[in-house]
Amino acid sequence: MLQNSPMYAYLPVKDVARARAFYEQRLGFRPREENEGGVAYEFADHTGCFLYPTPNAGTSQASQAFWVVHDLEREVAELRAHGVKFEEYDLPGMTFRDGIAVGEGGKAAWFKDTEGNILALIQG
């Protein structure tokens, strides 16, 4: 059933143009498709996300999506070089070192987009 189908993240945004500038200029995304409802981006293994306008953007206090990366330190450094700011949270069993959380479960880093969405990188 659904386990065999690709899944995509919806990313709510208040201002599509502002969000696109962040995702395309700071994160390096290239749009796959644009329509009056928003903008779709595609990633590895046919995964992706869809930016769509809504006044409810940025209201979630939880991560909206995450990427599994092979070299977390390199990805964090590259994103920082493009002006991305990383968040640090008080998480049980995790210690932050230069924006990267380290714990028994592995390593992760979080940042927010221009709309207040929390996004994560996970060491895979």
Secondary structure, DSSP 8 states (H G I E B T S, - for coil): -GGGS--EEEEEES-HHHHHHIIIIIS---EEEEETTEEEEE-GGG-EEEEEE-TTTT--SSEEEEEEES-HHHHHHHHHHTT--EE----TTEEEETTEEEETTEEEEEEE-TTS-EEEEEE-
